[in-house]
Amino acid sequence: MGVEKIILGIDPGTTIMGFGLIKVVGKKMEFIQMNELQLKKYDDHYVKLKLIFERTIELIETYHPDEIAIEAPFYGKNVQSMLKLGRAQGVAMAAGLSRQVPITEYLPKKIKMAITGNGNASKEQVAKMLQSLLGLKTLPKNLDATDGLAAAVCHFYNAGKIVEGKNYTGWASFVKQNPKKVT
């Protein structure tokens, strides 16, 4: 039996945060769980950020992931949406960093490419491929959960490779790699 580790994948969002967990044993991955945090009913953006932070901490304390893979915000035309998405990602990252869990960011195209071989794949294509890869009986109604799971599987596929994403092992690592973001 090889090395065992757990990877938490997160698709951050202020309406729905999707997440998935896989266990890696040697060179094989096993599905643990996927779900989503529904935030639609909350009007206050700061309450949403607090809930994202708390749910991420809860996942860390329950499953003890060795690593976190998080989807990086994609560049869109709506600056306000980008800002909100970046904040959601930031509080999820802060939760992981506060528990010393290494974090790797992946661009959405990189995740889609790792799962389907096509960086422009649809959410449905990614979900169907995950269903096949992990033997999932059913898929969730919203595909944010499968997007979170896809981040974890992408990280598994990129293990040991040089990754274009950014790795943070703690606050000191984040500050060193992002000097312009800290004043």
Salt bridges, closest charged atoms under 4 A:
GLU4 OE2 - LYS23 NZ 3.97
GLU54 OE2 - LYS50 NZ 2.78
GLU58 OE2 - ARG55 NH1 2.71
GLU61 OE2 - ARG99 NH2 2.91
GLU67 OE2 - LYS5 NZ 3.33
GLU67 OE1 - HIS155 NE2 2.48
ASP144 OD1 - LYS123 NZ 3.98
ASP147 OD2 - LYS123 NZ 2.24
